[in-house]
Amino acid sequence: MSKQSPNDFQQERRKLNALVLVTYRVTQKLPDNEILKVRIQEAVLDILKLSELAYFKNKEDINKFEASIRTLINYFELTQAQNWMDKMNFVVLKKAFGQFLIEFDNNFSAISVKPFVAQVKNFSGPLKPNTRKVDLNPRQVKILEHLQKNKISEVVQLADLLPNISKRTIRRDLDVLIGQGLAIKKGKTNGAIYELA
């Protein structure tokens, strides 16, 4: 396995931080007295903590990191079954954490987590009519990270962040994030401002 640079580590950390933030935003919409809300927030913080150790490629730490993501996904499935909110939120979160695990496995892991990742990737839970499953692509994750860091953004700023991507594609990515309840649009097309939901 090739040695990973500090920049690779920082990039993976930023992706995970963005997923943690999105998870927190989604769980804020759950009932206040619901124990699953607390468990999800605790689990996602555990994942953040364990990721720091897992990047050092210790097999035991990697196993704990993988188990913490499994636990979080199980919590998502339990919460999804309660019908408190749009189930698609949890489908997207499960897929996003599964995708993160694929990238972690490819870039950092000393052991294979592919059997578990395949289960997450192939998940197709019940969806609302006329709702499509959507994977967060790398551009969309980058947009979420940018919104997390800068609070608000315009398409022009995102075009600077994604220099080889057209504004039209960026708007489509934003529409996907808005449709999944991860971002909010304020204003008209050319002067619109986007922020995290």
N, C-alpha and C positions, 0 to 999 in steps of 0.2 A: 504494500500500500504506500502510496506517495505521501510524503510529509506535508501536512497542511500548514499554511501560513497563518500568522495572527489575523490577517485580513479576512481569510476564510472563516475563522472562528468568530470574528466580530459580525460578519454577515449572517451567519447562522444564528447568532445570539439576537440580532435585530429581528430576524424573521420570527423567532420564538417569542420575543417581547411583543411583537405585533399580534400574534395569535392569543397571547395572554390578555392583552388589552381588549381585543374583540370579544373574547370569552367573558371577561368581566362586564363589558357593555351589554351583552346578551343576557347574562344572568341577573343584571339589575332589574330586568323586566319580570322576573319571577316573583311570586308572593314573598313578602318580607319574612314571614315566620316559617318558610319552607326549609327543611333541613338539607334537601338536595342543593339548594342555592349555596349554602355554606360549604357543603362537601365539594361541589365543583370548584368554588373559589379556593378552597384549601388544596385540592388536588392540582390545580393549575399552578399554584405557587410552589408546590412540591416538585413539579416538573421543571420549573425554572431553576430551583435549587439543585436538583439532581443532574440537570444538563451540564452544569459547571463541572461536576465530577466526571460525567460520562465522556466529555471531550478528551479526557486524559487516557481513554481507551482501556480502563481497568474493567475486566469482564464482569465483576460483581456490580460495579457502578452502572455499567451499561444495562445489565439485567434489571436493576432497580428502576432505571430511567424508562426502559420499555414497559415494565409493569405499571409504572405510574401513568403512562399514556393509556394503557389498557384500562386501568381503573377509571380514568377520566372519560374515556369513550363509553364505558359501561354506565357512568352517571348520565352522560348525554342521552343514552338510549332510555334509561328510566325516566328522565325528565321529559323526553319526547313523547313517551306513552301517556303522560298526564294531561296532554292537550291544554296546557296553560297558555301557549303561544304558538305561532306558526312553526310546525315541525321542521320546515326547511332550514331554519336557523341551526338546528342540531345536525341535520344531514350535512350541511356545509362545514360545520365545525369538525365533525368526525372525519370528513374527507380532508380537511386542511391539516389536521394533526397527523393523519395517515400519510399525506404527502410530505409533511415535515420529516416524518420518520424514514420515509424512502430516501430523502436527500441526506439525512443524517447517516443512514446505513451506507449509502454510496460514498460519502466523503470522509466519515470519521470512525465508523463503527469497526471494532475488531472482531465482532461476531455478526452473524446474519440475523436480521429480524424480518426477512422477506415473507415467511409464512404468515405472520401476523398482519403485515402490511397488506398482503393479498386479501385477507378477510375484510379489512377496512375499505380497500379500494373497490371491492365488488359489492359493498353494501348498497342496497336499494330499498330503503325503508319506505313506509307509506307516505305518499305526497298528496298535497291538495290537488284537486282537478286543475288542469291547465298549468301546472307548475313543473318546470324542468329541473333536473339535477344539474348543478353547476359546480365545476371544480374551480378553485381559485388558481389562476395562472400566475407565473412569476411577476408579470406586470402589475396585476391586481394586488398581490402581496406588497410589492414595492410602493404602490399608491397608498395602501393602508398604513405602511410604515411612515411614509411622508406625512400623511394626515395626523398620525399619532404625534410625530415630532413637531409639526408646525401648526397644529390645531385646525387651520383652514388653508385652502389652496384654490387656485384657479387653474383652468386647463393650460394656460400659458406656462405657469410654473411647472406643471407636470410634464409639459413638452420639453422643458429644459432638463428635467430629471430623466426623461426617456427620449433622448435626442433622435433616435432612429425610428421612432413610432409616430404615426400621424395623429393629429388632434382628433380626427374622426374615430380612430381606434381607441384613443384614450377616453373619449366620451362614451364609447361602447362599454369599455371596462368600468367606467364610473356608473353607467346604467345598471350593469350587473351587480355591482356592490350596493347600489341603492335598492335594487330589487330584492337583494338578500337581507336588507335591513342593516347593512354594515356602514352605510354612508348616507348623508343627507345633502340635497341640492337646494340652494337658496338663490333665487333670482332667475333671470332669463338666460338663454343659451350662451350668448357671447360674454355676458358679464356675470355669469353664475359663479357662486362660491360653493365649494364642497367642504364638508367636515364629517367627522365620524358620527355615526348615529348614537 
